[in-house]
Amino acid sequence: MNLRSIISGFLCILLFVISCGQVKAEPVSGGSRLTYEAPITSSNLSLSGVTSARNMYIQLEEYWNVSTLTLNLDYQATQLTRREESSVTLKMNGTKFYSFRPVVDEQKRQTLTVSVPKDLLVPGGNTLSIEGYILTNLPEGICLTAEKRDNWLELYKTSYASITYTKDDIGGSIRNFNQQFVGLDSLKGNLSALGVPSDSDPVELEAAVYALSGFAKGSHSGEDTIPMLPFDDSTFGGRKNVVIVSLYNHLPAKWKQALGAANVSDKALIRVVNAGGQTALIVTSEDPSLLTKAGRLIGNQILMGQLTGSEKWVDAGTDVDTPAIHVSRDVTLTETGDKLTGMMHQEKSYFVSLPANRFIADSSKISLDFRYSDNLDFDRSLVTILINDTPIGSKKLTKEASGQDQLTLTIPKNLEVSGNFTVTAAFDLELISAGCIDLSDQMPWAYITKDSILQLNTQDRMDFMFNNYPNPFLRDASFNKIAVLLPEKMDSYSYLTLGNLFHLLGKYAEANTGEVTFYRNGAQSELEQHNLISIGSYKDNAWLQKNNDRLFFQYSPDGEGIQSNEKMSIDVDYGKRIGTLQMMESPYSRGYGWLAVTGASSKYNYLASELLATDSGKWKIYGDGVVTDVDGNIKSFRFKKQAEQADQGLVAQITERGDVMGFIVAAGLTFLLVAVSLVLLIRKHRKRAGGE
């Protein structure tokens, strides 16, 4: 068993997320019926209070013809008082389909198996809601105690959805190939890979990472990556769906023959072909610039979704660029308004898109405009606003303001929010404790109006820390002048390392217009004004060897392994069996970063890169220096001195505020007009005085 399979298996045991599912096949007439098992939550979930609701998400690929979807729910309910019962209702995409009373046994978990009606399912994302209520059997009505029940039902992360389906044929369509290449079942079953020549030219790698970034964005998996492999890797021939990125002269004979006669001297060709039991998307040209342009086209997933034919020709005039990314200062939370109905705790969350390198800066505000029913217990009812589940402020609800209320809060700077985030409006709609309430009574409600807005000021973070990754390698959702320094010899682990890094960077890169260049021992003049990524060890990367003294975890004088430093004692033998990630400032240009992915051999470079291949891996690390080993041990350190976040200078703050700049320009023009008028008046009076 190789290192990669050990690590992949280890991660699937630790993390029950949607991508760590299983794929099983069963022959049926007309094709194979497949089963995909997907965990529905990555952590245990609890239902608390008199009423409670939780949402989970199940992804169904567009090319799946779903026969059944069965939920397998593992739960445990606490012992309730004799007079009370709890009721749980399941909804799929807002429609109720099953209700049950949990079995109470504090000694063991319970398992419930429920089939979801097929007509409630849609291609793409499906929302599974679990709603719970604590009720009584008293004949006079539903009695609620003021005391809330905490965690009265626990749903375990071992719960999963079992989906049976058949797959559509790719049928020679680029769009269909694109969907299946990044499908949940394809990645989980190790069916997909992106291939490049064994001794790739820099331009081939550039085109490959542009294409890889597009596929990464199209993938719904949070854990499985798209491997980059050389053509001669022993596992490449066993992949069912492959992408071939190569200059035409470097194409293996098998793929040239499958491609057929094609004049690619002044064009690039993207074509779906079949050969030797594999379906391939070939991306090739004799012109290096057009090969990279074809890679950028694949990086534009909107265009890829429009290519229903089997081929696409790319020439100098083909427009492949994604639209420019604009960060809007005023974000409307809801276009039409949202109503929340029910007692106790009710929430509505809003997703806000922000480039991964941008942080919320000073003076950002949220203004929530809302109204609510007037039959509440106003001594106990309130609204709270949360950013990424962190509360930033609350307001007590009042009868006087029930018809029109507003809450305006400044977003605290110390939240350090970067990239996409969620805003949640949480209402506690408490009813007056008056004994029993009949279910036919009017339930409390709250309504969030379309006038609710988020006023955002954002800025880049310039401190080079893994807490802020992918900064500085992205700027406004595009690759930010990246120069990759490669080892002298690239083996399969080297290509896998490269693929890991650009899988996560590509997932964040919404635009396909950025710059990535590749070097083997680049000159200083080529690397200035670039963010650097070095891959390789002291012995196989000459550039790293020259800059060994700048590393936090440096190599021993003989270059055999990594040695101890002020943060960590490292045994000589252990130093040969670890991989490191190190984030520093570029040795050539202030304000530019350097990421070193390095270990004594290529398999340890790959081991370290696994931590920057997915979001779940990234959240395991912090600081600016990380060490990991094959046993799954991860140690993070901070070497750069902790500095207080300096307030932005006045000029910087003013230039980032468009409204203030507009005011200053208007005031300046007004002052200029007044000054000119005064000068003219003075000259006029002087002439009159001289004439007299």
Salt bridges, closest charged atoms under 4 A:
GLU37 OE2 - LYS24 NZ 3.25
GLU61 OE1 - HIS220 ND1 3.62
GLU84 OE2 - ARG149 NH2 2.10
GLU85 OE1 - ARG101 NE 3.01
GLU131 OE2 - LYS91 NZ 3.00
GLU204 OE2 - HIS250 ND1 2.87
ASP224 OD1 - LYS188 NZ 3.12
GLU311 OE1 - ARG271 NH2 2.68
GLU347 OE2 - HIS345 NE2 2.83
ASP362 OD2 - LYS413 NZ 3.97
ASP377 OD2 - ARG380 NE 3.00
ASP405 OD1 - LYS395 NZ 2.67
GLU416 OE2 - ARG461 NH1 3.93
ASP428 OD1 - LYS148 NZ 3.83
ASP428 OD1 - HIS345 ND1 2.91
GLU430 OE2 - LYS148 NZ 3.17
GLU430 OE1 - ARG380 NH1 3.35
ASP460 OD1 - ARG358 NH1 3.46
ASP460 OD2 - ARG475 NH1 2.47
ASP463 OD2 - ARG461 NH2 3.07
GLU515 OE2 - HIS530 NE2 2.95
GLU560 OE2 - LYS539 NZ 2.24
ASP573 OD2 - ARG577 NE 3.32
GLU585 OE1 - ARG590 NH1 3.96
ASP624 OD2 - LYS640 NZ 3.13
ASP647 OD1 - LYS413 NZ 3.79
ASP659 OD2 - ARG329 NH2 3.89
ASP659 OD2 - ARG657 NH2 2.98
